[in-house]
């Protein structure tokens, strides 16, 4: 799928088939960094529900203020978006010859 066959002339004038992958180590490094940002962002979004009491039971008359924390509504979504942007960058950068 990611293997591309290229033909080039060697110093002897013979044509050889060389298998080369489109992605290099740098691409995979950025992909793993982006995936880590996405996973970290989703973990930061996790937490108790809006109507869950500190004891862990559901109470429709209780409002958990932790649902509106900066971590859940600002930092975590920004990390997820940053992770997706890193993934796009990792796919688009070219291998250096």
Residue pairs with C-beta under 8 A, 6 or more apart in sequence:
2 21
2 22
2 23
3 19
3 20
3 21
4 19
4 20
4 21
4 22
5 17
5 18
5 19
6 17
6 18
6 20
7 15
7 16
7 17
7 18
8 15
8 16
8 18
9 15
10 16
22 95
23 95
24 95
24 96
26 93
26 95
26 96
27 90
27 91
27 93
27 95
28 90
29 90
30 86
30 87
30 89
30 90
30 93
31 87
31 90
31 91
33 86
33 90
34 83
34 84
34 85
34 86
34 87
34 89
34 90
35 83
35 87
36 83
37 79
37 80
37 82
37 83
37 86
38 79
38 80
38 83
38 84
38 87
39 83
40 79
40 83
41 75
41 76
41 77
41 78
41 79
41 80
41 82
41 83
42 76
42 80
44 71
44 72
44 75
44 76
44 79
45 72
45 76
45 77
45 80
47 66
47 67
47 72
48 56
48 64
48 66
49 58
49 64
49 67
50 63
50 64
50 67
51 58
51 59
51 60
51 62
51 63
51 64
52 58
52 59
52 62
52 64
53 59
53 62
53 64
66 72
